[in-house]
Amino acid sequence: MQSARVEAREVVYLLQPLPFTGKIRDAIYGDIDYVKDAEDLIFDSWPVQRLRYIYQLQLAHLVYPSATHTRFSHSLGVMHLAYRFMHRIVSQLQEKALREPGSLYNIFLEKPRELLLAARIAGLLHDIGHGPFSHAFDYYVLSRHDVVGFRVGNHEILSYVLYRFQLRDTVRRAAEGMGLDGELVVSLVDEAMKPPRDNKEYTDLANSGGFAAGLSGEDFYQPHPDMEPHKLVRLVVRDFLYPADIMDYLIRDSYFTQAPIGSIDVQRLIGETYVVEYHEQLWPAISRKAVDNLVRLLNARKLMYKNVYLHPVNKAFDHTLGMVFNRCNALSTMIAEALDAMLREGRLERYRGLTDYTIYGMLSYWLATGRLHDECSDSQAAEAVKSLLDYRKPLWKWVQRLSIPEDKAGHLARGKKAVYEQQLARDFAEHAGIDPEEVLVDIGRVSAYSSSATTITPYVFIADTVGGRVAAPEPKTLDQFLHEHRVAGEVIVTFYVERTRYRKLRDDSGAMRRLAEAAKRALHDYVPEAPIREMVETS
């Protein structure tokens, strides 16, 4: 009996939180705790502070004026939730370690604070690679060869580059300043920050010469059976059905846009997550009692995509910005020089000059000094600059928005998405009898889950608890789980007409009707067996 009491006291001691001594006020969570003179070494680094000047929702503030929150506040929120999530996991596995000495759970007993700190840091740093206007920069700059002369890939690759070459030693010093095992913390954060392994084929930084900040095959994430703690840290932050990243951005983005998506009960989702063993590996599992809460989160994600992320005007602004990125010669030259110096020469600090604020400032300066047409000689691109800064009207006006079930049209939104967009635009123009240069098509995938949710495991684990213990988990494929709970994905195809053409047609009801029918006819040729639904105007 005495040993049991000692054991219980030991668990209480091990579950003590990190030595928080500072607080950050947050609009969503109230106070976010942090460790002064340790974690602020990372907070005060330029890659993290740079996120203050990048909007979380790129150009959505032109549609939702209050959506001016930043990647910085989102990253703090992910750090906060990742800590809560990891604390839940560590507490369970410590109890298992006490019951099963010498097992794979021992690290959770011996190094719990290292695991908690690693989850926090990975959450804080997960977005540091985002460029100006975030995902638009991925699409129009980083994924293309013709802008810089090589393919960077995406922000996940740059996040890892900045962490590995700029912040890794800072993370070690922060951990050691708290009396923790710095090498272990760095090892855990390494695995959490690595880009997914399928990203390797989309970047020229991997196994290529001439890059001071180049990568090798080992820099892309590959699960290892002997690195279960590392995998759990990664799953808590990303690459999972409901990681800290997704929970925070859904709550935060819906708050600042006021998009109604229903309640997301983070406390219950985390509190009803159990760690289970399956094929000698550890996996987070959702309690059967909280499955409805998870389904509500998945449906909330769909609503945010339909009403905010893929809002037809928001997407039109993205395409307008893409024209500015690619056809304003002075801007594209500045971006190319910065990325080249950063990655070929290893001058990482050049990236700090690429933010939403610097791009807006540059464009505003050109307008204010009458230099717009000198710096942006393409007349349509110059008009795009004015549409972003003066008119708040994108160059394209949407005339039809169609939804198709994802199981019938998912191929349109995957690898050859850009090809399908070009083909649909051509066919739409032909059916409508207008110039192909005057139309644009955007294809978006509205899914309940991120594609990264299946990169580590294809399963959702459902846990039943019996007498306080977790019974054998029930694994289900993600598609099976979604089908059972009637959470269906969609593909949304939006057809646009150049605004000048639209102004000539808008008062002619017959012409507008013909445009809408031409869009449906064009799409039907690509999904002849699928039901096509017209979507009402988004608020």
Secondary structure as a PSIPRED ss2 file (coil, helix, strand):
# PSIPRED VFORMAT (PSIPRED V4.0)

   1 M C   1.000  0.000  0.000
   2 Q H   0.000  1.000  0.000
   3 S H   0.000  1.000  0.000
   4 A H   0.000  1.000  0.000
   5 R H   0.000  1.000  0.000
   6 V H   0.000  1.000  0.000
   7 E H   0.000  1.000  0.000
   8 A H   0.000  1.000  0.000
   9 R H   0.000  1.000  0.000
  10 E H   0.000  1.000  0.000
  11 V H   0.000  1.000  0.000
  12 V H   0.000  1.000  0.000
  13 Y H   0.000  1.000  0.000
  14 L H   0.000  1.000  0.000
  15 L C   1.000  0.000  0.000
  16 Q C   1.000  0.000  0.000
  17 P C   1.000  0.000  0.000
  18 L C   1.000  0.000  0.000
  19 P C   1.000  0.000  0.000
  20 F C   1.000  0.000  0.000
  21 T C   1.000  0.000  0.000
  22 G E   0.000  0.000  1.000
  23 K E   0.000  0.000  1.000
  24 I E   0.000  0.000  1.000
  25 R E   0.000  0.000  1.000
  26 D E   0.000  0.000  1.000
  27 A C   1.000  0.000  0.000
  28 I C   1.000  0.000  0.000
  29 Y C   1.000  0.000  0.000
  30 G E   0.000  0.000  1.000
  31 D E   0.000  0.000  1.000
  32 I E   0.000  0.000  1.000
  33 D E   0.000  0.000  1.000
  34 Y E   0.000  0.000  1.000
  35 V C   1.000  0.000  0.000
  36 K C   1.000  0.000  0.000
  37 D C   1.000  0.000  0.000
  38 A C   1.000  0.000  0.000
  39 E C   1.000  0.000  0.000
  40 D H   0.000  1.000  0.000
  41 L H   0.000  1.000  0.000
  42 I H   0.000  1.000  0.000
  43 F H   0.000  1.000  0.000
  44 D C   1.000  0.000  0.000
  45 S C   1.000  0.000  0.000
  46 W H   0.000  1.000  0.000
  47 P H   0.000  1.000  0.000
  48 V H   0.000  1.000  0.000
  49 Q H   0.000  1.000  0.000
  50 R H   0.000  1.000  0.000
  51 L H   0.000  1.000  0.000
  52 R H   0.000  1.000  0.000
  53 Y H   0.000  1.000  0.000
  54 I C   1.000  0.000  0.000
  55 Y E   0.000  0.000  1.000
  56 Q C   1.000  0.000  0.000
  57 L C   1.000  0.000  0.000
  58 Q C   1.000  0.000  0.000
  59 L C   1.000  0.000  0.000
  60 A H   0.000  1.000  0.000
  61 H H   0.000  1.000  0.000
  62 L H   0.000  1.000  0.000
  63 V C   1.000  0.000  0.000
  64 Y C   1.000  0.000  0.000
  65 P C   1.000  0.000  0.000
  66 S C   1.000  0.000  0.000
  67 A C   1.000  0.000  0.000
  68 T C   1.000  0.000  0.000
  69 H C   1.000  0.000  0.000
  70 T E   0.000  0.000  1.000
  71 R H   0.000  1.000  0.000
  72 F H   0.000  1.000  0.000
  73 S H   0.000  1.000  0.000
  74 H H   0.000  1.000  0.000
  75 S H   0.000  1.000  0.000
  76 L H   0.000  1.000  0.000
  77 G H   0.000  1.000  0.000
  78 V H   0.000  1.000  0.000
  79 M H   0.000  1.000  0.000
  80 H H   0.000  1.000  0.000
  81 L H   0.000  1.000  0.000
  82 A H   0.000  1.000  0.000
  83 Y H   0.000  1.000  0.000
  84 R H   0.000  1.000  0.000
  85 F H   0.000  1.000  0.000
  86 M H   0.000  1.000  0.000
  87 H H   0.000  1.000  0.000
  88 R H   0.000  1.000  0.000
  89 I H   0.000  1.000  0.000
  90 V H   0.000  1.000  0.000
  91 S H   0.000  1.000  0.000
  92 Q H   0.000  1.000  0.000
  93 L H   0.000  1.000  0.000
  94 Q H   0.000  1.000  0.000
  95 E H   0.000  1.000  0.000
  96 K H   0.000  1.000  0.000
  97 A H   0.000  1.000  0.000
  98 L H   0.000  1.000  0.000
  99 R H   0.000  1.000  0.000
 100 E C   1.000  0.000  0.000
 101 P C   1.000  0.000  0.000
 102 G C   1.000  0.000  0.000
 103 S C   1.000  0.000  0.000
 104 L C   1.000  0.000  0.000
 105 Y C   1.000  0.000  0.000
 106 N H   0.000  1.000  0.000
 107 I H   0.000  1.000  0.000
 108 F H   0.000  1.000  0.000
 109 L H   0.000  1.000  0.000
 110 E H   0.000  1.000  0.000
 111 K C   1.000  0.000  0.000
 112 P H   0.000  1.000  0.000
 113 R H   0.000  1.000  0.000
 114 E H   0.000  1.000  0.000
 115 L H   0.000  1.000  0.000
 116 L H   0.000  1.000  0.000
 117 L H   0.000  1.000  0.000
 118 A H   0.000  1.000  0.000
 119 A H   0.000  1.000  0.000
 120 R H   0.000  1.000  0.000
 121 I H   0.000  1.000  0.000
 122 A H   0.000  1.000  0.000
 123 G H   0.000  1.000  0.000
 124 L H   0.000  1.000  0.000
 125 L H   0.000  1.000  0.000
 126 H C   1.000  0.000  0.000
 127 D C   1.000  0.000  0.000
 128 I C   1.000  0.000  0.000
 129 G C   1.000  0.000  0.000
 130 H C   1.000  0.000  0.000
 131 G C   1.000  0.000  0.000
 132 P C   1.000  0.000  0.000
 133 F C   1.000  0.000  0.000
 134 S C   1.000  0.000  0.000
 135 H H   0.000  1.000  0.000
 136 A H   0.000  1.000  0.000
 137 F H   0.000  1.000  0.000
 138 D H   0.000  1.000  0.000
 139 Y H   0.000  1.000  0.000
 140 Y H   0.000  1.000  0.000
 141 V H   0.000  1.000  0.000
 142 L H   0.000  1.000  0.000
 143 S C   1.000  0.000  0.000
 144 R C   1.000  0.000  0.000
 145 H C   1.000  0.000  0.000
 146 D C   1.000  0.000  0.000
 147 V C   1.000  0.000  0.000
 148 V C   1.000  0.000  0.000
 149 G C   1.000  0.000  0.000
 150 F C   1.000  0.000  0.000
 151 R C   1.000  0.000  0.000
 152 V C   1.000  0.000  0.000
 153 G C   1.000  0.000  0.000
 154 N C   1.000  0.000  0.000
 155 H H   0.000  1.000  0.000
 156 E H   0.000  1.000  0.000
 157 I H   0.000  1.000  0.000
 158 L H   0.000  1.000  0.000
 159 S H   0.000  1.000  0.000
 160 Y H   0.000  1.000  0.000
 161 V H   0.000  1.000  0.000
 162 L H   0.000  1.000  0.000
 163 Y H   0.000  1.000  0.000
 164 R H   0.000  1.000  0.000
 165 F H   0.000  1.000  0.000
 166 Q H   0.000  1.000  0.000
 167 L H   0.000  1.000  0.000
 168 R H   0.000  1.000  0.000
 169 D H   0.000  1.000  0.000
 170 T H   0.000  1.000  0.000
 171 V H   0.000  1.000  0.000
 172 R H   0.000  1.000  0.000
 173 R H   0.000  1.000  0.000
 174 A H   0.000  1.000  0.000
 175 A H   0.000  1.000  0.000
 176 E H   0.000  1.000  0.000
 177 G H   0.000  1.000  0.000
 178 M C   1.000  0.000  0.000
 179 G C   1.000  0.000  0.000
 180 L C   1.000  0.000  0.000
 181 D C   1.000  0.000  0.000
 182 G H   0.000  1.000  0.000
 183 E H   0.000  1.000  0.000
 184 L H   0.000  1.000  0.000
 185 V H   0.000  1.000  0.000
 186 V H   0.000  1.000  0.000
 187 S H   0.000  1.000  0.000
 188 L H   0.000  1.000  0.000
 189 V H   0.000  1.000  0.000
 190 D H   0.000  1.000  0.000
 191 E H   0.000  1.000  0.000
 192 A H   0.000  1.000  0.000
 193 M H   0.000  1.000  0.000
 194 K C   1.000  0.000  0.000
 195 P C   1.000  0.000  0.000
 196 P E   0.000  0.000  1.000
 197 R H   0.000  1.000  0.000
 198 D H   0.000  1.000  0.000
 199 N H   0.000  1.000  0.000
 200 K H   0.000  1.000  0.000
 201 E H   0.000  1.000  0.000
 202 Y H   0.000  1.000  0.000
 203 T C   1.000  0.000  0.000
 204 D C   1.000  0.000  0.000
 205 L C   1.000  0.000  0.000
 206 A E   0.000  0.000  1.000
 207 N C   1.000  0.000  0.000
 208 S C   1.000  0.000  0.000
 209 G C   1.000  0.000  0.000
 210 G C   1.000  0.000  0.000
 211 F C   1.000  0.000  0.000
 212 A C   1.000  0.000  0.000
 213 A C   1.000  0.000  0.000
 214 G C   1.000  0.000  0.000
 215 L E   0.000  0.000  1.000
 216 S C   1.000  0.000  0.000
 217 G H   0.000  1.000  0.000
 218 E H   0.000  1.000  0.000
 219 D H   0.000  1.000  0.000
 220 F C   1.000  0.000  0.000
 221 Y E   0.000  0.000  1.000
 222 Q C   1.000  0.000  0.000
 223 P C   1.000  0.000  0.000
 224 H C   1.000  0.000  0.000
 225 P C   1.000  0.000  0.000
 226 D C   1.000  0.000  0.000
 227 M C   1.000  0.000  0.000
 228 E H   0.000  1.000  0.000
 229 P H   0.000  1.000  0.000
 230 H H   0.000  1.000  0.000
 231 K H   0.000  1.000  0.000
 232 L H   0.000  1.000  0.000
 233 V H   0.000  1.000  0.000
 234 R H   0.000  1.000  0.000
 235 L H   0.000  1.000  0.000
 236 V H   0.000  1.000  0.000
 237 V H   0.000  1.000  0.000
 238 R C   1.000  0.000  0.000
 239 D C   1.000  0.000  0.000
 240 F C   1.000  0.000  0.000
 241 L C   1.000  0.000  0.000
 242 Y C   1.000  0.000  0.000
 243 P C   1.000  0.000  0.000
 244 A H   0.000  1.000  0.000
 245 D H   0.000  1.000  0.000
 246 I H   0.000  1.000  0.000
 247 M H   0.000  1.000  0.000
 248 D H   0.000  1.000  0.000
 249 Y H   0.000  1.000  0.000
 250 L H   0.000  1.000  0.000
 251 I H   0.000  1.000  0.000
 252 R H   0.000  1.000  0.000
 253 D H   0.000  1.000  0.000
 254 S H   0.000  1.000  0.000
 255 Y H   0.000  1.000  0.000
 256 F H   0.000  1.000  0.000
 257 T H   0.000  1.000  0.000
 258 Q C   1.000  0.000  0.000
 259 A C   1.000  0.000  0.000
 260 P C   1.000  0.000  0.000
 261 I C   1.000  0.000  0.000
 262 G C   1.000  0.000  0.000
 263 S C   1.000  0.000  0.000
 264 I C   1.000  0.000  0.000
 265 D C   1.000  0.000  0.000
 266 V H   0.000  1.000  0.000
 267 Q H   0.000  1.000  0.000
 268 R H   0.000  1.000  0.000
 269 L H   0.000  1.000  0.000
 270 I H   0.000  1.000  0.000
 271 G H   0.000  1.000  0.000
 272 E C   1.000  0.000  0.000
 273 T E   0.000  0.000  1.000
 274 Y E   0.000  0.000  1.000
 275 V E   0.000  0.000  1.000
 276 V E   0.000  0.000  1.000
 277 E E   0.000  0.000  1.000
 278 Y E   0.000  0.000  1.000
 279 H C   1.000  0.000  0.000
 280 E C   1.000  0.000  0.000
 281 Q E   0.000  0.000  1.000
 282 L E   0.000  0.000  1.000
 283 W E   0.000  0.000  1.000
 284 P E   0.000  0.000  1.000
 285 A E   0.000  0.000  1.000
 286 I E   0.000  0.000  1.000
 287 S E   0.000  0.000  1.000
 288 R H   0.000  1.000  0.000
 289 K H   0.000  1.000  0.000
 290 A H   0.000  1.000  0.000
 291 V H   0.000  1.000  0.000
 292 D H   0.000  1.000  0.000
 293 N H   0.000  1.000  0.000
 294 L H   0.000  1.000  0.000
 295 V H   0.000  1.000  0.000
 296 R H   0.000  1.000  0.000
 297 L H   0.000  1.000  0.000
 298 L H   0.000  1.000  0.000
 299 N H   0.000  1.000  0.000
 300 A H   0.000  1.000  0.000
 301 R H   0.000  1.000  0.000
 302 K H   0.000  1.000  0.000
 303 L H   0.000  1.000  0.000
 304 M H   0.000  1.000  0.000
 305 Y H   0.000  1.000  0.000
 306 K H   0.000  1.000  0.000
 307 N H   0.000  1.000  0.000
 308 V H   0.000  1.000  0.000
 309 Y H   0.000  1.000  0.000
 310 L C   1.000  0.000  0.000
 311 H C   1.000  0.000  0.000
 312 P H   0.000  1.000  0.000
 313 V H   0.000  1.000  0.000
 314 N H   0.000  1.000  0.000
 315 K H   0.000  1.000  0.000
 316 A H   0.000  1.000  0.000
 317 F H   0.000  1.000  0.000
 318 D H   0.000  1.000  0.000
 319 H H   0.000  1.000  0.000
 320 T H   0.000  1.000  0.000
 321 L H   0.000  1.000  0.000
 322 G H   0.000  1.000  0.000
 323 M H   0.000  1.000  0.000
 324 V H   0.000  1.000  0.000
 325 F H   0.000  1.000  0.000
 326 N H   0.000  1.000  0.000
 327 R H   0.000  1.000  0.000
 328 C C   1.000  0.000  0.000
 329 N H   0.000  1.000  0.000
 330 A H   0.000  1.000  0.000
 331 L H   0.000  1.000  0.000
 332 S H   0.000  1.000  0.000
 333 T H   0.000  1.000  0.000
 334 M H   0.000  1.000  0.000
 335 I H   0.000  1.000  0.000
 336 A H   0.000  1.000  0.000
 337 E H   0.000  1.000  0.000
 338 A H   0.000  1.000  0.000
 339 L H   0.000  1.000  0.000
 340 D H   0.000  1.000  0.000
 341 A H   0.000  1.000  0.000
 342 M H   0.000  1.000  0.000
 343 L H   0.000  1.000  0.000
 344 R C   1.000  0.000  0.000
 345 E C   1.000  0.000  0.000
 346 G C   1.000  0.000  0.000
 347 R C   1.000  0.000  0.000
 348 L H   0.000  1.000  0.000
 349 E H   0.000  1.000  0.000
 350 R H   0.000  1.000  0.000
 351 Y H   0.000  1.000  0.000
 352 R H   0.000  1.000  0.000
 353 G H   0.000  1.000  0.000
 354 L C   1.000  0.000  0.000
 355 T C   1.000  0.000  0.000
 356 D H   0.000  1.000  0.000
 357 Y H   0.000  1.000  0.000
 358 T H   0.000  1.000  0.000
 359 I H   0.000  1.000  0.000
 360 Y H   0.000  1.000  0.000
 361 G H   0.000  1.000  0.000
 362 M H   0.000  1.000  0.000
 363 L H   0.000  1.000  0.000
 364 S H   0.000  1.000  0.000
 365 Y H   0.000  1.000  0.000
 366 W H   0.000  1.000  0.000
 367 L H   0.000  1.000  0.000
 368 A H   0.000  1.000  0.000
 369 T C   1.000  0.000  0.000
 370 G C   1.000  0.000  0.000
 371 R C   1.000  0.000  0.000
 372 L H   0.000  1.000  0.000
 373 H H   0.000  1.000  0.000
 374 D H   0.000  1.000  0.000
 375 E H   0.000  1.000  0.000
 376 C C   1.000  0.000  0.000
 377 S C   1.000  0.000  0.000
 378 D C   1.000  0.000  0.000
 379 S H   0.000  1.000  0.000
 380 Q H   0.000  1.000  0.000
 381 A H   0.000  1.000  0.000
 382 A H   0.000  1.000  0.000
 383 E H   0.000  1.000  0.000
 384 A H   0.000  1.000  0.000
 385 V H   0.000  1.000  0.000
 386 K H   0.000  1.000  0.000
 387 S H   0.000  1.000  0.000
 388 L H   0.000  1.000  0.000
 389 L H   0.000  1.000  0.000
 390 D H   0.000  1.000  0.000
 391 Y H   0.000  1.000  0.000
 392 R C   1.000  0.000  0.000
 393 K C   1.000  0.000  0.000
 394 P C   1.000  0.000  0.000
 395 L C   1.000  0.000  0.000
 396 W E   0.000  0.000  1.000
 397 K E   0.000  0.000  1.000
 398 W E   0.000  0.000  1.000
 399 V E   0.000  0.000  1.000
 400 Q E   0.000  0.000  1.000
 401 R E   0.000  0.000  1.000
 402 L E   0.000  0.000  1.000
 403 S E   0.000  0.000  1.000
 404 I E   0.000  0.000  1.000
 405 P E   0.000  0.000  1.000
 406 E H   0.000  1.000  0.000
 407 D H   0.000  1.000  0.000
 408 K H   0.000  1.000  0.000
 409 A H   0.000  1.000  0.000
 410 G H   0.000  1.000  0.000
 411 H H   0.000  1.000  0.000
 412 L H   0.000  1.000  0.000
 413 A H   0.000  1.000  0.000
 414 R C   1.000  0.000  0.000
 415 G C   1.000  0.000  0.000
 416 K C   1.000  0.000  0.000
 417 K H   0.000  1.000  0.000
 418 A H   0.000  1.000  0.000
 419 V H   0.000  1.000  0.000
 420 Y H   0.000  1.000  0.000
 421 E H   0.000  1.000  0.000
 422 Q H   0.000  1.000  0.000
 423 Q H   0.000  1.000  0.000
 424 L H   0.000  1.000  0.000
 425 A H   0.000  1.000  0.000
 426 R H   0.000  1.000  0.000
 427 D H   0.000  1.000  0.000
 428 F H   0.000  1.000  0.000
 429 A H   0.000  1.000  0.000
 430 E H   0.000  1.000  0.000
 431 H H   0.000  1.000  0.000
 432 A H   0.000  1.000  0.000
 433 G C   1.000  0.000  0.000
 434 I C   1.000  0.000  0.000
 435 D C   1.000  0.000  0.000
 436 P H   0.000  1.000  0.000
 437 E H   0.000  1.000  0.000
 438 E H   0.000  1.000  0.000
 439 V E   0.000  0.000  1.000
 440 L E   0.000  0.000  1.000
 441 V E   0.000  0.000  1.000
 442 D E   0.000  0.000  1.000
 443 I E   0.000  0.000  1.000
 444 G E   0.000  0.000  1.000
 445 R E   0.000  0.000  1.000
 446 V E   0.000  0.000  1.000
 447 S C   1.000  0.000  0.000
 448 A C   1.000  0.000  0.000
 449 Y C   1.000  0.000  0.000
 450 S C   1.000  0.000  0.000
 451 S H   0.000  1.000  0.000
 452 S H   0.000  1.000  0.000
 453 A H   0.000  1.000  0.000
 454 T H   0.000  1.000  0.000
 455 T C   1.000  0.000  0.000
 456 I C   1.000  0.000  0.000
 457 T C   1.000  0.000  0.000
 458 P C   1.000  0.000  0.000
 459 Y E   0.000  0.000  1.000
 460 V E   0.000  0.000  1.000
 461 F E   0.000  0.000  1.000
 462 I E   0.000  0.000  1.000
 463 A E   0.000  0.000  1.000
 464 D C   1.000  0.000  0.000
 465 T E   0.000  0.000  1.000
 466 V E   0.000  0.000  1.000
 467 G C   1.000  0.000  0.000
 468 G C   1.000  0.000  0.000
 469 R E   0.000  0.000  1.000
 470 V E   0.000  0.000  1.000
 471 A C   1.000  0.000  0.000
 472 A C   1.000  0.000  0.000
 473 P C   1.000  0.000  0.000
 474 E E   0.000  0.000  1.000
 475 P E   0.000  0.000  1.000
 476 K E   0.000  0.000  1.000
 477 T E   0.000  0.000  1.000
 478 L H   0.000  1.000  0.000
 479 D H   0.000  1.000  0.000
 480 Q H   0.000  1.000  0.000
 481 F H   0.000  1.000  0.000
 482 L H   0.000  1.000  0.000
 483 H H   0.000  1.000  0.000
 484 E H   0.000  1.000  0.000
 485 H C   1.000  0.000  0.000
 486 R C   1.000  0.000  0.000
 487 V C   1.000  0.000  0.000
 488 A C   1.000  0.000  0.000
 489 G C   1.000  0.000  0.000
 490 E E   0.000  0.000  1.000
 491 V E   0.000  0.000  1.000
 492 I E   0.000  0.000  1.000
 493 V E   0.000  0.000  1.000
 494 T E   0.000  0.000  1.000
 495 F E   0.000  0.000  1.000
 496 Y E   0.000  0.000  1.000
 497 V E   0.000  0.000  1.000
 498 E E   0.000  0.000  1.000
 499 R H   0.000  1.000  0.000
 500 T H   0.000  1.000  0.000
 501 R H   0.000  1.000  0.000
 502 Y H   0.000  1.000  0.000
 503 R H   0.000  1.000  0.000
 504 K H   0.000  1.000  0.000
 505 L H   0.000  1.000  0.000
 506 R C   1.000  0.000  0.000
 507 D C   1.000  0.000  0.000
 508 D C   1.000  0.000  0.000
 509 S H   0.000  1.000  0.000
 510 G H   0.000  1.000  0.000
 511 A H   0.000  1.000  0.000
 512 M H   0.000  1.000  0.000
 513 R H   0.000  1.000  0.000
 514 R H   0.000  1.000  0.000
 515 L H   0.000  1.000  0.000
 516 A H   0.000  1.000  0.000
 517 E H   0.000  1.000  0.000
 518 A H   0.000  1.000  0.000
 519 A H   0.000  1.000  0.000
 520 K H   0.000  1.000  0.000
 521 R H   0.000  1.000  0.000
 522 A H   0.000  1.000  0.000
 523 L H   0.000  1.000  0.000
 524 H H   0.000  1.000  0.000
 525 D C   1.000  0.000  0.000
 526 Y C   1.000  0.000  0.000
 527 V C   1.000  0.000  0.000
 528 P C   1.000  0.000  0.000
 529 E C   1.000  0.000  0.000
 530 A C   1.000  0.000  0.000
 531 P C   1.000  0.000  0.000
 532 I C   1.000  0.000  0.000
 533 R E   0.000  0.000  1.000
 534 E E   0.000  0.000  1.000
 535 M C   1.000  0.000  0.000
 536 V C   1.000  0.000  0.000
 537 E C   1.000  0.000  0.000
 538 T C   1.000  0.000  0.000
 539 S C   1.000  0.000  0.000
